Amino acid sequence: MPIRYGSRESIVCGPFWTSDQANLKMKEFASQWSDLESWEERAATIKEGIKIGMEWEKMPKITGNFNPIIHSKKEMDGYTVENVAIESFPGFYITGNLYRPSTGEGKFAAILSPHGHLPDKRLREDVQTRAAVFAKMGAVVFAYDMLGFGESEQVEHTIPIALHLQTYNSIRVLEYLLSRDDVDGDRVGMTGGSGGATQTFMLAALDNRIKVVAPVVQVSAHFFGGCVCESGMPVHRGENHQTNNVEIAALAAPRPLLLVSNGADWTRNTPNIEYPTYKRYMPCTMRNTK
């Protein structure tokens, strides 16, 4: 059953197939390619389907003009943390914290750190600890609010274009980090859990400037996401494509990707279904089976 958001028709938020159905679907998807060349053709179809479903062409392309607001710097043990806001587009801000190593010279690696669906999740211990550890290891980390959460109060999270706007916000965070003198543009990673994982693999699918990808507890063959910001626009199914989050995550190949399952939710099948399938998408393992 489709669900409508305004004039848009999309899939139901949540499980789209059963686990068994998804396993069969993965075999059906895999039958559509047999080597690197045919996978690249399918990958291009999926990527185009994501852009069409997300209505990507409707967002004006903006470069520079981040107008950053950075303040309240705190000196911690091996790292610093500051409050930060940047313009996603004129008048609309992305809010978060910027973590940096306390010592070291030259350019650092950078990490985008989106989060999932909890109030003030950016300020919770797990997110702060993750960002702090990365900073102490030598990375500049931008931990930013999910649309409509934390200090991101300009729109409601459930707006029909939440998926589009969150993805655009992530691109702006990426471009802001790349614009900084202390960031090495060849060493940029992205990681987040649950809804933050969806933001992670969606951006990595569309932007090759993300070099390392770690979506946590979200890459599932049968579950497309439980919120309008994940499956409220028809990125998984369109006129010319049907796919799932495994294939979307696979668009990151051959860049390194870490799949993390908690063993109990929609990622419980990761060791037996999603992970073995994903390995087949890596170009170094592809063989012509004709």
N, C-alpha and C positions, 0 to 999 in steps of 0.2 A: 504494500500500500504506500503510495507516495504521500508526502506531507507538504502542504503549501505554506510558504512564507511570503505574504503579499502576492505578487503575480508570479512568483517563482515556484517551480515544482522540483522537488528534490526527494532524496531517499529519506526513510524514517531514521531519526537519530537513534543510534543504538545498534544492536545486532541486526545485520541485514540477511545473513544466512545462519543456519546451524553450523556447528563445527564440521560435521560430515559433509554438508553441502559445500562449505568453503574449501574443504580438501579436494573435492571433485572439481570445483571451479579453478583451483590452482593448477590442476592437471590440464584443464581446458585451456587456460591462459598459456601454459607452457607449450602446448601443442602448436601454438601460433608462431613459434620461432625455434630455430635449431642451431644457430650459430651467431657470432657477433653481429654480422650484417643484418640478419633478420630481427635480432633483438633490438638493434638500434632503430630499425623501422618501427617496431612496436613501441619502443620508448618514446619516439617522437610523437606518435599518435596519442599516447597517454598524456604527455606533457601538454600537447595542444588542447586535449580534452579538459585538462585542469584549468588552463587559461580561459577557455571558453566558458566553462562552468562557473568560474570565479568572476567572470565579467572583467577580466584583467585590463582590457583595453580602455575601460571607462575611467580609470584613475589617471589623472594627468601626471606626466613624468616630471619629476622635480629633482634638480641636482643642487648640492650645497645648501646654503641658507638654513643650517640647522639651528641657528640662534640658541646655542646651548646655555642653560642656566645651571651652574655648578656651585655648590656651597656646602657649608657645615662639614668641612673635612675633619676626619677623625684619624689619629695615628694609633694603629693597633700593633700587635705583635707580628712584625714581618710584613705588614701590608697597611694600606690606607683605604678608607672608604668615604665616599662623598655622595651627597644627594645630587641627582642630575635630572634634567628634563631637556628634551630636544624637540624641535618641531618636526612632525611627520609631514604635514603640509601646512600652509599658512593658517595659523590660529589653532591648530590641533596638536597637542603635545603628547609625547611618550615620556612616562615618568619611571624613575628607577634609582638604582645605586651603581656607582662606578667604583670598582675595586682595582687597586694597583699594587704592585710590589713596592715595598719600602726602599729596597736597594736594587742596584743593577743599572747598567747604562745601555744605550742603544735601543733597538726596537724589540718589543715583547710580542709573544703570541697573544691572540685575543680570543675571547670566548663569549658568545651570545648565550644568555641564560634566561629564557622565558619560563613561566611556571603554569601550573594547572589551576583548577577551579576551586579555590578556597579563598575566603576573605583575608586580605592582608598576607597572602602566601609568601610574597617577597620578603616579608619581615620575620618569617618563621625560622626556627633554628636550622632546619635541614637546608633551606636555600642559602641562608647566610653562611653556614659552615661550608657548603660546597663552593660558594664563590670565594670565601676567604682562603680555603685550601688551594684553589687554583691560583689566586693572587700570590700566595706564599711560594708557590712552585714557579712563578715567573710569568703570569699572564695578566693582561688587562681584561677585566670581566665587567660586562654590562648586564646586570640583573634588572629586568624591566617588567612592569605590571602588565598582566593580561588586560585586554580591553574591558573597561567597566569595573575593574577590581582595583583595590588599593587606592592610589591617587589618580588613577585614570577614570575620572568622573564626568567627562564631557559627553559621553554617550552611554546608553545601557548596553550591557553585554549581549543581550538577546536581539539586537538589531539584525535585520535580515542579511546585511552584508558583513556580518562579524568576521567570517572567514577571510573575505577579501581584505578588510581593513587590518586585521591582525597580521596577515602576511605582508601587507604593505608596510606596516610598522616595523616588522622584522627586517625588511630590506633597508629601511631608513636607519635602524640601529647598526646594521652591517656597514652601511656606507659612512655613517658617522665614525665608527671605529677605524675604518680604512683611511679616513681623512686625518686621523691623529698622527702626529709626528712620532709617538712612542709605540706605534703598532706596526708589526711586520705583516703585510698583506698576504704573504704566502703561508702564514701559519694562523689560520682562523678556524675555530671549531664552534660547534653549537650543541647544546644539550639541555633537556628539560624533561620533566616527568608528566605523564598523563596528558592533559591538554597542552602542556609545554612541549611534550614529545610530538604532538601533532604539528605544532608550530615549527618544530625542528625539522621533521622530514618533509613538510610542505615547502619550506624555504630551500632546503638542500636540493629538492627535486627541480626547482626553478632557477637556482643560482649556483653556478659552479665555484663561486668564490668561497663557499663554505667547504673547507678541505677535510674536516673530520666530523662525523655525525654520530650522536649518541642519544637516540630517542628511547626513553625509559617507560616501561609498562604501557605501551600503546600500540605497537605494531602487531596487528592481529589480522588473520585472513578473513574472519567472519564479522568483526566488529569495526564499524567505520567511525566511531566516536559518538559520545552521548549528548552532544550539544550542537546548537545551531552554528557555533564557531568552528565545528569540525566537519559536519556533514549537512549543514543547512543550505549549501549551494551544490549543484550537481557536478561535482568534480570527479566522482567515482563512476558516474554513468551519464552518457550523453548520446547524441545522435550517432556518433562514430566510434564510441568506445564503452567498454565496461571493465572496471578494474577494482582493486581493493588497496588497502594501505600497505600490503607487502610489496606490490609492484610500484606504488608511489615511492616507498622507501628505497626500492631497488634502483630508482632513477639516479641515486647518488653514486652508483658504481661507475668507475672502479675506486672511488674514494673510500677510505676505511669507514665502516659503520659498526657500531656496537649495539646489539639487541639485548635488552634487559627485561626479564620476566619475573613477576613475583610468585609464580607457581599456582596462583589461585583464581585470578580474574580472567578476563578475555585473553590474556597472554599466557595462559597455562599450557597452551599447546606449542609455544615457541620452540622448545628443544626438538620436537618431533615433526612439526609442520612448517612454521615460518622460517626457522633458521636453516634447515636443509634446503628449502626452496630458495631462500635468498642467496645461498652459496652458488646456486646454479646461475644466478644472474651476473656473477662476477666474471668479467671478460677473460681472466686468466684461467678459468675453469671451463670455458665454453668450447665445445667441440662440434664440428659438423657431423650430425647424426644421420644424414641422408645416405 
